[in-house]
Amino acid sequence: MILLREDEDYPQSLTSLSNPPELLWARGNTDLLNTPSIAIVGSRKPTQYTQRSLDTIIPRLVEAGYTIIS
């Protein structure tokens, strides 16, 4: 799905940018575009420490209502 800035599903958080993207490509539940979110990026081969840390942190973020972007 392609979302234009004037579309109802266009993320409200982007409209406040000085130069928001004219369009977005989206797939899935577009309602999630207007929820609190956090991006998590990292190695494809995380250390054990990293894996344990994420196993602790991510469930807490989900419980707090964040959408996880990977």
CORHU-V732579 format. One record per residue. SS is DSSP state (@ for helix, = for strand, . for the rest). PSI is psi as a letter, one per 40 degrees, with the letter a starting at -180 (NA if undefined). OMEGA is omega in degrees with one decimal (NA if undefined). Layout:
[[SS;PSI;OMEGA] [SS;PSI;OMEGA]]
This chain:
[[.;h;175.8] [=;h;179.4] [=;h;174.5] [=;i;-178.2] [.;d;-178.4] [.;e;179.7] [.;i;-179.9] [.;d;-177.0] [.;e;179.1] [.;h;-176.4] [.;h;179.7] [@;d;-177.8] [@;d;-179.9] [@;d;-176.7] [@;e;-179.9] [.;e;178.2] [.;i;179.7] [.;d;180.0] [.;g;-177.2] [.;i;178.3] [.;i;178.9] [.;d;-179.4] [=;i;176.6] [=;i;171.7] [=;h;-178.1] [.;i;176.8] [.;h;179.4] [.;a;-175.4] [.;h;-177.8] [@;e;174.4] [@;d;-179.4] [@;e;179.4] [@;e;-179.2] [@;f;176.1] [.;i;174.0] [.;h;-177.4] [=;i;177.6] [=;h;177.9] [=;h;177.9] [.;h;179.1] [.;i;179.6] [.;a;-178.0] [.;i;173.1] [.;e;178.4] [.;g;-176.8] [.;i;174.6] [.;i;177.1] [@;d;178.9] [@;d;179.5] [@;d;-179.1] [@;d;178.4] [@;d;180.0] [@;d;180.0] [@;d;177.0] [@;d;177.7] [@;d;-173.0] [@;d;-173.1] [@;d;178.2] [@;d;178.4] [@;d;177.9] [@;d;178.7] [@;d;178.2] [@;d;-180.0] [.;e;175.5] [.;e;179.7] [.;i;169.7] [=;h;-179.4] [=;h;177.1] [=;h;-177.7] [.;NA;NA]]
